[in-house]
C-alpha cells in the first residue's frame, strides 16, 4: 500500500550520490556529464556490477526514507548520466563512434551519432521501477531524458530536420513510459535542461515532442529544467530563457531550479494550471540548510502559488554531492516542509 501524500509533498529531482565503492568520482567528474558511454567510472567488475548497483540503489532509497522524503526515486544509481542510460539503448544510435556538438557551455561535446531511424526495441528502466516499487511504500518517481534534450545531445546524421528526430525520440519515450506506469511508477519526469540553453530551437520543436512523449499517460507527469549541475555550472543566471512556454506542455508539473539562482518567483504565475516542483535546496552551497531556511524558501513560493501547487525539492540532481551533505539537505527539506505544513494547519 503506497502512503498517501501530505500537502507540500517533498521529493528529489532524480539522482542521489553514488557510493565511492561503486563509482570513481574523480573519473566521473573528469568526463563531465557523459553523453556517450563512460564504463571506466565503475569500480565493480561487470559480472558483479548489476548486483552492486541494486545494493547501492537500496542505500539511496533508504536514505530518502530516513530523511523523510515523500516521493522517492531509485537515485539514478545505475546510470553514468541522467541521459545516456536511455538514449544509448535505442536503435538508430551509434554508441561506438561519437560525433560532436556544441554543448550548453559553448564547448565541443562528444555525443552519440544518429545514423538510422530511432526506435525503442526493449525496456530500459522498467526493472529499475519494479525494483524501487518492491522496496518502498513511498510514491516512486522515475526520470527519463526529454526528447528535446536527447535531440540536442546527439549528432543528427540521418533525419532531414531535428523536429522529426525529436518526435521519434518522443515516440520511444512514450512506449517506455507506458511500461513504466504498468511496473508501478507513480510519477514520470522528463529532464529537459537543454531547453534553457537553446530557447529559440526549444520554441520550435520542444513542446510538440514533450506532448507526444506524454500522450495518453495518466497520473503525475513532470518536466524538469535547470541551469546544470552545481558541480559543473557555478555562475547561473537569475532567470529562465524558456519557462512560460511550458504552460502549453502536457505535463502536470514543472520542476525548476530556484534556490541557487535566487529566482524571482513571480514568473511562476505564468505557469497557469501547473503544479511547480520548487527548488528550495541550493546544491552549489557546501552549507547544509537549516529547516527554517527551507521553510522560508517555501513561504516565498506560497506568496505566488497556493500550497496545493507546490512540491518542495532540491534545485537539481544530487549526483555530484558528498552523500553526507546530500542526506543532510534532504532532511532539512523534509523538516522545513513539515514546519510550513504546521503553519498551514495541515
PAMARRO-521321 format. One record per atom (N, C-alpha, C): atom name; z, x, y; residue number from 0. Coordinates in steps of 0.05 Angstrom, whole numbers, always signed. Each point is the difference from the previous one (the first is absolute). Layout:
# residues N
CA/Z/X/Y/NUM
...
This chain:
# residues 346
N/+0/+17/-24/0
CA/+0/-17/+24/0
C/+0/+18/+25/0
N/-20/-4/+17/1
CA/-2/+16/+25/1
C/+20/-10/+21/1
N/+14/+18/+13/2
CA/+19/-8/+21/2
C/-15/-14/+23/2
N/+12/-21/+11/3
CA/-12/-12/+24/3
C/+3/+19/+24/3
N/-17/-3/+19/4
CA/+0/+18/+23/4
C/+18/-12/+22/4
N/+15/+17/+14/5
CA/+15/-9/+23/5
C/-18/-2/+24/5
N/+9/-10/+22/6
CA/-14/+3/+26/6
C/+0/+30/+7/6
N/-20/+9/+14/7
CA/-4/+29/+6/7
C/+1/+16/-25/7
N/-16/-5/-20/8
CA/+0/+15/-25/8
C/-10/+29/+5/8
N/+14/+19/-12/9
CA/-8/+28/+4/9
C/-19/+9/-22/9
N/-16/+19/+7/10
CA/-19/+11/-19/10
C/-6/+29/+7/10
N/-16/+13/-17/11
CA/-11/+27/+7/11
C/-30/-4/+4/11
N/-13/+19/+14/12
CA/-28/-2/+4/12
C/-14/+5/-27/12
N/+8/+20/-15/13
CA/-12/+5/-26/13
C/+13/+23/-14/13
N/-4/+24/+10/14
CA/+8/+24/-15/14
C/+29/+7/+5/14
N/+11/+15/-20/15
CA/+27/+10/+1/15
C/-2/+30/-9/15
N/+18/+17/+8/16
CA/-3/+29/-7/16
C/-2/+4/-30/16
N/-19/+16/-8/17
CA/-3/+8/-28/17
C/+19/+23/-6/17
N/+14/+0/-23/18
CA/+20/+21/-5/18
C/-13/+28/-1/18
N/+15/+20/+7/19
CA/-10/+28/+0/19
C/-6/+9/-28/19
N/+12/-11/-21/20
CA/-6/+8/-27/20
C/-27/-12/-9/20
N/-10/-20/+15/21
CA/-25/-13/-7/21
C/-24/+11/+16/21
N/+5/+4/+26/22
CA/-22/+7/+19/22
C/+8/+25/+15/22
N/-18/+19/+2/23
CA/+4/+24/+17/23
C/-6/-8/+29/23
N/+21/-4/+15/24
CA/-4/-10/+27/24
C/-15/+20/+18/24
N/+3/+26/-4/25
CA/-15/+19/+16/25
C/-30/-2/-4/25
N/-8/-3/-26/26
CA/-28/-3/-6/26
C/-10/-27/+11/26
N/+16/-21/-2/27
CA/-8/-26/+11/27
C/-5/+2/+30/27
N/+18/+12/+14/28
CA/-3/+2/+29/28
C/-23/+18/+8/28
N/-5/+21/-16/29
CA/-22/+18/+6/29
C/-27/-14/-2/29
N/-2/-20/-17/30
CA/-25/-15/-4/30
C/-5/-21/+22/30
N/+21/-5/+16/31
CA/-2/-23/+18/31
C/+2/-25/-18/31
N/-9/-23/+10/32
CA/+0/-24/-16/32
C/-25/+0/-17/32
N/+2/+3/-27/33
CA/-24/+4/-16/33
C/-18/-24/-1/33
N/-26/+4/+5/34
CA/-20/-21/-4/34
C/-14/+4/-27/34
N/-1/+25/-9/35
CA/-11/+7/-27/35
C/+24/+7/-18/35
N/-6/+6/-25/36
CA/+21/+6/-19/36
C/+16/+25/+9/36
N/+26/+0/-5/37
CA/+17/+22/+6/37
C/+19/+5/-24/37
N/-11/+6/-24/38
CA/+16/+3/-24/38
C/+21/+22/+1/38
N/-5/+19/+18/39
CA/+18/+23/+2/39
C/+28/-7/+10/39
N/+3/-24/+12/40
CA/+26/-7/+11/40
C/+21/-7/-21/40
N/-10/-8/-24/41
CA/+19/-9/-21/41
C/+13/+23/-14/41
N/+26/-1/-3/42
CA/+15/+22/-14/42
C/+2/-5/-30/42
N/-6/-24/-9/43
CA/+3/-7/-28/43
C/-27/+0/-13/43
N/-1/+12/-24/44
CA/-26/+3/-14/44
C/-11/-28/-8/44
N/-26/-2/-2/45
CA/-14/-25/-4/45
C/+11/-16/-24/45
N/+6/+12/-23/46
CA/+10/-17/-23/46
C/+26/-15/+6/46
N/+16/+10/+20/47
CA/+26/-12/+6/47
C/+1/-13/+27/47
N/-23/+1/+14/48
CA/+0/-9/+28/48
C/+6/-30/+4/48
N/-13/-16/-16/49
CA/+3/-29/+3/49
C/+29/-8/-4/49
N/+13/+11/-21/50
CA/+28/-6/-4/50
C/+18/+10/+23/50
N/-6/+23/+10/51
CA/+15/+11/+23/51
C/-4/-18/+24/51
N/-24/-10/+5/52
CA/-5/-17/+22/52
C/+15/-27/-3/52
N/+2/-10/-24/53
CA/+15/-24/-5/53
C/+30/+4/+7/53
N/+11/+23/-9/54
CA/+28/+6/+6/54
C/+4/+2/+30/54
N/-18/+13/+14/55
CA/+3/+3/+29/55
C/-3/-27/+14/55
N/-17/-17/-11/56
CA/-3/-27/+12/56
C/+26/-16/-3/56
N/+13/+3/-22/57
CA/+26/-14/-3/57
C/+20/+10/+21/57
N/+0/+26/+5/58
CA/+18/+11/+21/58
C/-6/-12/+27/58
N/-26/-3/+6/59
CA/-8/-11/+26/59
C/+9/-29/+2/59
N/-5/-16/-21/60
CA/+8/-28/+0/60
C/+31/-3/+3/60
N/+15/+17/-15/61
CA/+29/-2/+2/61
C/+10/+8/+27/61
N/-12/+20/+13/62
CA/+8/+8/+27/62
C/-4/-23/+19/62
N/-23/-14/-2/63
CA/-5/-22/+18/63
C/+20/-23/-5/63
N/+6/-5/-25/64
CA/+20/-21/-6/64
C/+28/+8/+10/64
N/+8/+25/-4/65
CA/+26/+9/+9/65
C/+2/-1/+30/65
N/-22/+6/+14/66
CA/+0/-1/+29/66
C/+2/-29/+10/66
N/-8/-19/-17/67
CA/+2/-28/+9/67
C/-27/-12/+9/67
N/-22/+12/-8/68
CA/-27/-9/+8/68
C/-7/-25/-16/68
N/-12/-20/+13/69
CA/-5/-25/-12/69
C/-27/-1/-16/69
N/-20/+13/+11/70
CA/-27/+0/-12/70
C/-6/+30/-6/70
N/-1/+7/-26/71
CA/-3/+28/-8/71
C/-29/+5/-8/71
N/-7/+26/-2/72
CA/-25/+8/-12/72
C/+5/+20/-23/72
N/-21/+10/-12/73
CA/+4/+21/-20/73
C/+2/+27/+13/73
N/+1/+1/+26/74
CA/+3/+25/+14/74
C/-26/+16/+2/74
N/-21/-10/-12/75
CA/-26/+15/-2/75
C/+5/+27/-13/75
N/+18/+1/-18/76
CA/+8/+25/-13/76
C/-23/+13/-16/76
N/-17/-16/-11/77
CA/-21/+10/-18/77
C/-25/+10/+16/77
N/+2/-2/+26/78
CA/-24/+6/+17/78
C/+2/+27/+13/78
N/-23/+13/+3/79
CA/-3/+24/+16/79
C/-2/-8/+29/79
N/-12/-22/+6/80
CA/+0/-12/+27/80
C/-2/-30/-2/80
N/+4/-13/+22/81
CA/+0/-29/+0/81
C/-28/-11/-7/81
N/-21/+16/+4/82
CA/-27/-10/-3/82
C/-16/+11/-23/82
N/+4/+25/-7/83
CA/-19/+12/-20/83
C/+5/-11/-28/83
N/+25/-10/-5/84
CA/+7/-11/-26/84
C/-18/-23/-8/84
N/-6/-18/+18/85
CA/-17/-23/-5/85
C/-29/+8/+4/85
N/-6/+13/+23/86
CA/-28/+4/+7/86
C/-15/+17/-21/86
N/+14/+20/-12/87
CA/-14/+17/-19/87
C/-2/-12/-27/87
N/+10/-24/-4/88
CA/-2/-14/-26/88
C/-26/-16/-2/88
N/-14/-3/+22/89
CA/-23/-19/+1/89
C/-26/+14/-9/89
N/-17/-16/-13/90
CA/-27/+9/-6/90
C/-16/+2/+25/90
N/-17/+20/+2/91
CA/-16/+5/+23/91
C/+11/+22/+18/91
N/+24/+10/-7/92
CA/+13/+21/+15/92
C/-2/+26/-15/92
N/-10/+21/+13/93
CA/-1/+27/-12/93
C/+26/+14/+6/93
N/+16/+3/-21/94
CA/+27/+12/+4/94
C/+0/+30/-1/94
N/-22/+12/-10/95
CA/+0/+29/-5/95
C/-14/+17/+21/95
N/-18/-12/+16/96
CA/-14/+15/+20/96
C/+5/-13/+27/96
N/+21/+9/+14/97
CA/+7/-13/+25/97
C/-21/+2/+22/97
N/+1/-19/+18/98
CA/-15/+1/+24/98
C/+19/+6/+23/98
N/-9/-6/+25/99
CA/+17/+6/+23/99
C/-5/-20/+22/99
N/+21/-10/+12/100
CA/-2/-17/+23/100
C/+19/+10/+22/100
N/-3/-11/+23/101
CA/+20/+6/+22/101
C/+23/-19/-4/101
N/+24/+12/-3/102
CA/+24/-16/-5/102
C/+12/-11/+25/102
N/+24/-12/-3/103
CA/+14/-12/+22/103
C/+7/+19/+22/103
N/+5/+25/-7/104
CA/+8/+21/+19/104
C/-24/+13/+14/104
N/-25/-8/-8/105
CA/-23/+12/+12/105
C/-10/+24/-15/105
N/+13/+7/-23/106
CA/-7/+24/-15/106
C/-15/-8/-25/106
N/-17/+18/-11/107
CA/-14/-6/-25/107
C/+20/-4/-23/107
N/-5/-20/-16/108
CA/+18/-7/-22/108
C/-16/-3/-26/108
N/+9/+13/-22/109
CA/-14/-3/-25/109
C/+6/-28/-11/109
N/-22/-14/-8/110
CA/+2/-27/-10/110
C/-18/-4/-24/110
N/+5/-21/-16/111
CA/-19/-5/-22/111
C/-27/-10/+11/111
N/-21/+5/-16/112
CA/-27/-10/+8/112
C/-6/-26/-15/112
N/-12/-19/+14/113
CA/-9/-24/-12/113
C/-30/+4/-7/113
N/-5/+1/-27/114
CA/-27/+6/-9/114
C/-13/-23/-15/114
N/+14/-22/-3/115
CA/-10/-24/-14/115
C/+15/-25/+10/115
N/-7/-23/-11/116
CA/+13/-25/+8/116
C/+29/+0/-9/116
N/+18/-7/+18/117
CA/+28/-1/-5/117
C/+6/-24/-19/117
N/+13/+6/-22/118
CA/+9/-20/-19/118
C/+27/+7/-11/118
N/+17/-20/-4/119
CA/+26/+4/-14/119
C/-6/-5/-30/119
N/+6/+19/-17/120
CA/-6/-2/-28/120
C/+26/-2/-17/120
N/+23/+4/+13/121
CA/+25/-1/-15/121
C/+23/-6/+19/121
N/+22/-9/-11/122
CA/+24/-4/+16/122
C/+11/+27/+9/122
N/+10/+1/+24/123
CA/+10/+26/+11/123
C/+31/-1/+4/123
N/+10/-20/+14/124
CA/+28/-1/+6/124
C/+15/-23/-14/124
N/-13/-13/-19/125
CA/+12/-22/-14/125
C/+25/+8/-16/125
N/-2/+23/-14/126
CA/+23/+9/-15/126
C/+23/+7/+19/126
N/-7/+11/+24/127
CA/+21/+7/+19/127
C/+16/-24/+9/127
N/-14/-22/+4/128
CA/+13/-25/+8/128
C/+17/-11/-23/128
N/-11/+0/-24/129
CA/+15/-10/-23/129
C/+25/+16/-5/129
N/-2/+26/+3/130
CA/+23/+18/-3/130
C/+22/-7/+20/130
N/-8/-2/+25/131
CA/+20/-7/+21/131
C/+12/-28/-5/131
N/-17/-19/-7/132
CA/+9/-27/-4/132
C/+21/-1/-23/132
N/-4/+17/-20/133
CA/+18/+0/-23/133
C/+27/+14/+6/133
N/+1/+14/+23/134
CA/+23/+17/+6/134
C/+15/-7/+25/134
N/-5/-24/+11/135
CA/+15/-9/+24/135
C/+0/-30/+1/135
N/+21/-11/+12/136
CA/+0/-29/+5/136
C/-7/-6/+30/136
N/-7/+21/+15/137
CA/-9/-4/+27/137
C/-29/-8/+1/137
N/-9/-10/+23/138
CA/-29/-4/+3/138
C/-14/+27/-1/138
N/-24/+1/-12/139
CA/-15/+24/-4/139
C/-26/-1/+18/139
N/-3/+22/+15/140
CA/-25/+3/+15/140
C/-16/+23/-11/140
N/-26/-3/+0/141
CA/-18/+22/-8/141
C/-20/+5/+22/141
N/-7/+25/+5/142
CA/-17/+7/+22/142
C/-27/+11/-11/142
N/-21/-5/+15/143
CA/-27/+9/-6/143
C/-13/+10/+25/143
N/-17/+20/-2/144
CA/-15/+8/+25/144
C/-20/-22/+7/144
N/-2/-6/+26/145
CA/-17/-21/+9/145
C/-30/+8/-1/145
N/-18/-19/+1/146
CA/-28/+6/-3/146
C/-12/+16/+23/146
N/+10/-5/+25/147
CA/-10/+16/+22/147
C/+9/+29/-2/147
N/+25/+5/-6/148
CA/+10/+27/-3/148
C/-14/+15/-22/148
N/-4/-13/-23/149
CA/-15/+13/-22/149
C/-28/+7/+8/149
N/-13/-18/+16/150
CA/-27/+6/+10/150
C/+0/+24/+17/150
N/+19/+3/+18/151
CA/+1/+23/+18/151
C/+8/+25/-14/151
N/+14/-2/-23/152
CA/+9/+23/-15/152
C/-19/+7/-22/152
N/-25/-7/+3/153
CA/-21/+7/-19/153
C/-25/+8/+14/153
N/-16/+17/-13/154
CA/-26/+8/+10/154
C/-20/-18/-13/154
N/-12/-18/+17/155
CA/-19/-20/-10/155
C/-27/+12/-4/155
N/-8/+3/-25/156
CA/-27/+11/-6/156
C/-16/-20/-17/156
N/+8/-25/+1/157
CA/-14/-20/-16/157
C/-8/-25/+16/157
N/+19/-11/+16/158
CA/-5/-25/+14/158
C/-14/+5/+26/158
N/-17/-19/+8/159
CA/-14/+2/+25/159
C/+18/-6/+24/159
N/+22/-14/-4/160
CA/+18/-8/+21/160
C/+28/+1/-10/160
N/+18/+12/+15/161
CA/+28/+2/-8/161
C/+13/-28/-4/161
N/-11/-20/+13/162
CA/+10/-27/-3/162
C/-3/-10/-29/162
N/-23/+7/-11/163
CA/-5/-8/-28/163
C/+19/+15/-19/163
N/+5/+26/+6/164
CA/+19/+15/-16/164
C/+28/-12/+2/164
N/+8/-7/+24/165
CA/+27/-11/+4/165
C/+3/-26/-16/165
N/-21/-17/-1/166
CA/+1/-25/-15/166
C/+2/+4/-30/166
N/-13/+21/-10/167
CA/+3/+6/-29/167
C/+27/+11/-6/167
N/+11/+17/+18/168
CA/+28/+8/-4/168
C/+18/-25/+0/168
N/-5/-19/+18/169
CA/+16/-24/+2/169
C/-2/-17/-26/169
N/-24/-2/-11/170
CA/-3/-15/-25/170
C/+16/+14/-23/170
N/+0/+26/-1/171
CA/+16/+14/-20/171
C/+29/-5/+4/171
N/+9/+0/+25/172
CA/+28/-6/+6/172
C/+7/-28/-8/172
N/-17/-19/+5/173
CA/+6/-28/-6/173
C/+4/-3/-30/173
N/-17/+13/-16/174
CA/+4/-2/-29/174
C/+26/+13/-9/174
N/+7/+22/+12/175
CA/+26/+13/-6/175
C/+23/-17/+8/175
N/-1/-11/+24/176
CA/+22/-16/+10/176
C/+6/-24/-17/176
N/-21/-13/-10/177
CA/+4/-23/-18/177
C/+16/+7/-25/177
N/-5/+24/-11/178
CA/+15/+9/-23/178
C/+28/+9/+8/178
N/+3/+11/+23/179
CA/+27/+8/+10/179
C/+18/-24/+3/179
N/-11/-22/+11/180
CA/+15/-25/+2/180
C/+8/-10/-27/180
N/-18/+0/-19/181
CA/+6/-9/-27/181
C/+21/+17/-14/181
N/+2/+26/+8/182
CA/+19/+18/-12/182
C/+28/-2/+13/182
N/+2/-16/+22/183
CA/+27/-5/+11/183
C/+4/+10/+29/183
N/-21/+8/+13/184
CA/+3/+9/+28/184
C/+6/-24/+18/184
N/+21/+2/+16/185
CA/+7/-21/+19/185
C/-14/+4/+26/185
N/-4/+25/+8/186
CA/-12/+7/+26/186
C/-23/+20/-5/186
N/-23/-5/+13/187
CA/-23/+18/-2/187
C/-4/+11/+28/187
N/-2/+27/+2/188
CA/-4/+13/+26/188
C/-25/+18/+0/188
N/-17/-3/+20/189
CA/-23/+17/+4/189
C/+7/+20/+22/189
N/-2/+26/-6/190
CA/+5/+20/+20/190
C/-26/+7/+15/190
N/+0/-4/+26/191
CA/-24/+4/+17/191
C/+6/+17/+24/191
N/+12/+24/-3/192
CA/+6/+16/+23/192
C/-24/+10/+16/192
N/-23/+2/-13/193
CA/-23/+12/+14/193
C/-13/-20/+19/193
N/+8/-25/+0/194
CA/-10/-18/+21/194
C/+9/+9/+27/194
N/+24/+10/+2/195
CA/+11/+10/+26/195
C/-16/+23/+11/195
N/-9/+18/-18/196
CA/-15/+24/+9/196
C/-29/-6/+6/196
N/-11/-21/-12/197
CA/-29/-6/+4/197
C/-3/-30/+8/197
N/+11/-8/+23/198
CA/+1/-28/+7/198
C/-27/-14/+3/198
N/-20/+14/+11/199
CA/-26/-12/+4/199
C/-13/-7/-26/199
N/+1/+18/-19/200
CA/-11/-5/-27/200
C/+16/-22/-14/200
N/+27/+1/+4/201
CA/+17/-20/-12/201
C/-7/-28/+10/201
N/-7/-2/+25/202
CA/-7/-27/+11/202
C/-26/-10/-12/202
N/-17/+18/-9/203
CA/-25/-8/-12/203
C/+3/-9/-28/203
N/+17/+13/-16/204
CA/-1/-7/-29/204
C/+27/-3/-14/204
N/+22/+5/+14/205
CA/+26/+0/-15/205
C/+9/-28/-8/205
N/+0/-19/+19/206
CA/+11/-26/-6/206
C/-15/-15/-22/206
N/-27/-1/+0/207
CA/-14/-13/-22/207
C/+7/+13/-27/207
N/+3/+27/-1/208
CA/+6/+13/-25/208
C/+29/-6/-9/208
N/+19/+0/+19/209
CA/+27/-7/-7/209
C/+2/-29/-11/209
N/-14/-18/+13/210
CA/+0/-28/-8/210
C/-13/-3/-28/210
N/-21/+16/-6/211
CA/-12/-1/-26/211
C/+20/+10/-21/211
N/+14/+21/+6/212
CA/+20/+11/-19/212
C/+22/-20/-6/212
N/+7/-16/+19/213
CA/+22/-19/-3/213
C/-10/-29/-6/213
N/-25/-3/-5/214
CA/-12/-26/-5/214
C/+13/-13/-25/214
N/+11/-24/+4/215
CA/+11/-15/-23/215
C/+27/+10/-9/215
N/+13/+18/+14/216
CA/+25/+12/-8/216
C/+23/-17/+12/216
N/+18/-10/-17/217
CA/+23/-16/+9/217
C/+24/+18/+4/217
N/+20/-10/+14/218
CA/+24/+15/+4/218
C/-1/+18/+24/218
N/+19/+18/+2/219
CA/+3/+18/+24/219
C/-20/+22/-1/219
N/-16/+3/+21/220
CA/-18/+22/+2/220
C/+4/+14/+27/220
N/-4/+27/+0/221
CA/+7/+16/+24/221
C/-23/+19/+5/221
N/-5/+6/+26/222
CA/-16/+22/+8/222
C/+17/+20/+16/222
N/+1/+25/-9/223
CA/+16/+20/+14/223
C/-18/+19/+15/223
N/+7/+4/+26/224
CA/-14/+21/+15/224
C/+20/+16/+16/224
N/-6/+26/+2/225
CA/+19/+18/+13/225
C/-15/+23/+13/225
N/+14/+19/+11/226
CA/-12/+24/+13/226
C/+0/+24/-19/226
N/+9/-3/-25/227
CA/+1/+22/-18/227
C/+28/+8/-7/227
N/+3/+14/-23/228
CA/+27/+9/-8/228
C/+12/+17/+22/228
N/+26/-4/+5/229
CA/+14/+16/+21/229
C/-1/+30/-7/229
N/-1/+7/-26/230
CA/-1/+28/-8/230
C/-26/+13/+8/230
N/-21/-16/+4/231
CA/-26/+12/+6/231
C/-10/-7/+28/231
N/+12/-20/+13/232
CA/-8/-8/+27/232
C/+26/-3/+16/232
N/+5/+18/+18/233
CA/+25/-1/+15/233
C/-4/-12/+28/233
N/-24/+3/+11/234
CA/-6/-10/+27/234
C/-15/-26/-2/234
N/+15/-22/+3/235
CA/-12/-27/-6/235
C/-3/-15/+26/235
N/-21/-16/+2/236
CA/-4/-17/+24/236
C/+21/-22/+1/236
N/+3/-13/+22/237
CA/+20/-21/+4/237
C/-12/-28/-3/237
N/-26/-1/-7/238
CA/-13/-26/-4/238
C/-22/+2/-20/238
N/-7/-22/-13/239
CA/-21/-1/-20/239
C/-27/-5/+14/239
N/-21/+13/-11/240
CA/-27/-5/+9/240
C/-13/-23/-15/240
N/+13/-8/-22/241
CA/-10/-22/-16/241
C/+24/-14/-12/241
N/+6/-24/+11/242
CA/+23/-15/-11/242
C/-4/-30/+4/242
N/-5/-10/+25/243
CA/-4/-29/+3/243
C/-23/-11/-17/243
N/-20/+17/-7/244
CA/-22/-8/-16/244
C/+9/-10/-28/244
N/+24/+9/-8/245
CA/+9/-8/-27/245
C/+10/-29/-1/245
N/+1/-13/+23/246
CA/+7/-29/-1/246
C/-22/-15/-16/246
N/-24/+12/-3/247
CA/-21/-13/-15/247
C/+0/+8/-29/247
N/+18/+17/-8/248
CA/+2/+9/-28/248
C/+13/-22/-17/248
N/-7/-1/-25/249
CA/+11/-20/-19/249
C/+29/+7/-7/249
N/+9/+24/+4/250
CA/+27/+9/-7/250
C/+21/-17/+15/250
N/+21/-7/-14/251
CA/+21/-15/+13/251
C/+18/+17/+17/251
N/+2/+26/-7/252
CA/+17/+18/+15/252
C/-15/+24/+10/252
N/+8/+11/+23/253
CA/-11/+25/+11/253
C/+23/+20/+3/253
N/-4/+23/-12/254
CA/+21/+21/+0/254
C/-7/+21/+21/254
N/+18/+5/+18/255
CA/-5/+19/+22/255
C/+22/+21/+3/255
N/-8/+22/+11/256
CA/+19/+22/+7/256
C/+9/-5/+28/256
N/+26/-1/+5/257
CA/+10/-7/+26/257
C/+22/+18/+10/257
N/+17/+12/-18/258
CA/+23/+15/+8/258
C/-7/+27/+12/258
N/-14/+16/-15/259
CA/-7/+27/+11/259
C/-17/-1/+25/259
N/-21/-16/+0/260
CA/-17/-1/+25/260
C/+12/-17/+22/260
N/+23/-12/-5/261
CA/+13/-17/+20/261
C/-20/-21/+11/261
N/-11/-15/-19/262
CA/-21/-19/+6/262
C/+11/-23/+18/262
N/-16/-8/+20/263
CA/+6/-23/+16/263
C/-5/-25/-18/263
N/+21/-13/-8/264
CA/-3/-22/-20/264
C/-12/-25/+12/264
N/-5/-1/+25/265
CA/-13/-24/+12/265
C/-27/-5/-13/265
N/-13/+21/-10/266
CA/-26/-3/-12/266
C/+1/-18/-25/266
N/+23/-3/-12/267
CA/+3/-16/-24/267
C/-6/-29/+5/267
N/+3/-8/+25/268
CA/-7/-28/+7/268
C/-29/-7/-5/268
N/-17/+21/-2/269
CA/-28/-5/-4/269
C/-7/-4/-30/269
N/+20/+5/-17/270
CA/-4/-5/-29/270
C/+10/-28/-7/270
N/-12/-19/+12/271
CA/+9/-28/-3/271
C/-1/-8/-30/271
N/+22/-12/-9/272
CA/+1/-10/-27/272
C/+7/+21/-21/272
N/+1/+25/+7/273
CA/+6/+21/-19/273
C/+29/+7/+0/273
N/+10/+6/-24/274
CA/+26/+13/-3/274
C/-5/+30/+4/274
N/+20/+14/+13/275
CA/-4/+28/+6/275
C/+20/+17/-16/275
N/-10/+18/-16/276
CA/+17/+21/-12/276
C/+5/+20/+21/276
N/+24/+0/+12/277
CA/+6/+15/+24/277
C/+13/+27/-7/277
N/-13/+22/+8/278
CA/+11/+26/-5/278
C/+24/+6/+18/278
N/+24/+2/-13/279
CA/+25/+5/+15/279
C/+14/+25/-8/279
N/-14/+17/-17/280
CA/+10/+26/-8/280
C/-19/+21/+10/280
N/+9/+18/+16/281
CA/-16/+22/+11/281
C/-1/+23/-21/281
N/-22/+3/-14/282
CA/-1/+20/-21/282
C/-6/+27/+10/282
N/-6/+3/+26/283
CA/-4/+26/+13/283
C/+26/+13/+8/283
N/+22/-15/-1/284
CA/+26/+11/+8/284
C/+16/+8/-25/284
N/+12/+23/+2/285
CA/+17/+9/-23/285
C/+26/-15/+0/285
N/+7/-13/+22/286
CA/+25/-15/+1/286
C/-3/-25/-16/286
N/+21/-6/-15/287
CA/+2/-25/-15/287
C/+11/-21/+19/287
N/-15/-21/+6/288
CA/+9/-20/+18/288
C/+26/-13/-9/288
N/+15/-9/+20/289
CA/+24/-17/-7/289
C/-10/-28/-4/289
N/+17/-16/-13/290
CA/-7/-28/-3/290
C/-3/-14/+26/290
N/+16/+8/+20/291
CA/-2/-13/+26/291
C/-26/+7/+14/291
N/-10/+25/-3/292
CA/-26/+7/+11/292
C/-22/-17/-11/292
N/+1/-4/-27/293
CA/-20/-17/-13/293
C/+3/-29/+11/293
N/+24/-10/+2/294
CA/+5/-27/+9/294
C/-12/-4/+28/294
N/+4/+20/+17/295
CA/-10/-1/+28/295
C/-31/-2/+0/295
N/-13/+14/-18/296
CA/-29/-1/-2/296
C/-9/-27/-10/296
N/+15/-11/-19/297
CA/-8/-27/-10/297
C/+4/-21/+23/297
N/+22/+3/+15/298
CA/+4/-19/+22/298
C/-23/+2/+20/298
N/-12/+23/+5/299
CA/-23/+3/+18/299
C/-23/-17/-11/299
N/-3/+1/-26/300
CA/-21/-17/-12/300
C/+5/-29/+3/300
N/+26/-8/-1/301
CA/+7/-28/+3/301
C/-4/-10/+29/301
N/-4/+18/+19/302
CA/-6/-9/+27/302
C/-29/-10/+1/302
N/-16/+7/-20/303
CA/-29/-7/+0/303
C/-6/-20/-21/303
N/+12/+3/-24/304
CA/-7/-17/-23/304
C/+26/-13/-11/304
N/-2/-23/-12/305
CA/+23/-12/-14/305
C/+7/+16/-25/305
N/+24/-2/-9/306
CA/+9/+15/-23/306
C/-17/-6/-25/306
N/-10/-24/-2/307
CA/-16/-8/-24/307
C/-26/+16/-1/307
N/-8/+13/+22/308
CA/-25/+15/+0/308
C/+4/+30/+3/308
N/+24/+10/-8/309
CA/+5/+29/+1/309
C/+10/+9/-28/309
N/-12/+22/-9/310
CA/+9/+13/-25/310
C/+6/+29/+8/310
N/+26/+8/+3/311
CA/+6/+27/+8/311
C/-7/+20/-22/311
N/-11/+23/+9/312
CA/-10/+20/-19/312
C/+0/+28/+14/312
N/-5/+21/-15/313
CA/-6/+26/+12/313
C/-26/-1/+15/313
N/-5/+20/+17/314
CA/-26/+1/+14/314
C/-23/+4/-19/314
N/+4/+16/-21/315
CA/-22/+8/-17/315
C/+11/+7/-27/315
N/-16/+11/-18/316
CA/+9/+9/-26/316
C/+20/+24/+3/316
N/+18/+2/-19/317
CA/+22/+20/+1/317
C/-6/+24/-18/317
N/-24/+3/-9/318
CA/-8/+20/-20/318
C/+8/+28/+7/318
N/-2/+7/+26/319
CA/+5/+28/+8/319
C/+28/+6/+9/319
N/+18/-19/-2/320
CA/+28/+4/+9/320
C/+16/+12/-23/320
N/+22/+15/+7/321
CA/+19/+7/-20/321
C/+13/-26/-11/321
N/+6/-1/-26/322
CA/+10/-24/-12/322
C/+26/-10/+13/322
N/+18/+18/+5/323
CA/+26/-8/+11/323
C/-4/-13/+27/323
N/-18/+10/+17/324
CA/-5/-12/+26/324
C/-14/-27/-3/324
N/-18/-2/-19/325
CA/-14/-25/-4/325
C/+20/-22/-9/325
N/+17/+8/-19/326
CA/+20/-20/-9/326
C/+19/-8/+22/326
N/+9/+19/+17/327
CA/+18/-7/+22/327
C/-13/-19/+20/327
N/-26/+5/+5/328
CA/-14/-17/+19/328
C/-3/-28/-12/328
N/-6/-2/-25/329
CA/-3/-27/-13/329
C/+27/-15/+0/329
N/+21/+14/-4/330
CA/+26/-13/+0/330
C/+6/-10/+28/330
N/-6/+16/+21/331
CA/+3/-9/+27/331
C/-17/-24/+6/331
N/-25/-1/-11/332
CA/-17/-23/+3/332
C/+12/-25/-11/332
N/+11/+1/-24/333
CA/+12/-23/-12/333
C/+25/-9/+15/333
N/+16/+19/+8/334
CA/+25/-7/+14/334
C/-6/-10/+28/334
N/-20/+11/+14/335
CA/-8/-10/+26/335
C/-10/-28/-1/335
N/-16/-6/-20/336
CA/-10/-28/-3/336
C/+23/-19/-6/336
N/+20/+9/-16/337
CA/+23/-17/-6/337
C/+15/-6/+25/337
N/+3/+19/+19/338
CA/+14/-5/+25/338
C/-14/-23/+16/338
N/-26/+2/+1/339
CA/-15/-20/+16/339
C/+1/-27/-14/339
N/-2/+0/-26/340
CA/+2/-26/-15/340
C/+26/-13/+7/340
N/+22/+15/+0/341
CA/+26/-12/+6/341
C/+1/-11/+29/341
N/-13/+14/+18/342
CA/-1/-9/+28/342
C/-16/-27/+1/342
N/-19/-3/-17/343
CA/-17/-24/-1/343
C/+14/-23/-15/343
N/+22/+7/-13/344
CA/+14/-20/-16/344
C/-13/-5/-27/344
N/-15/+20/-9/345
CA/-14/-3/-26/345
C/+14/+16/-21/345
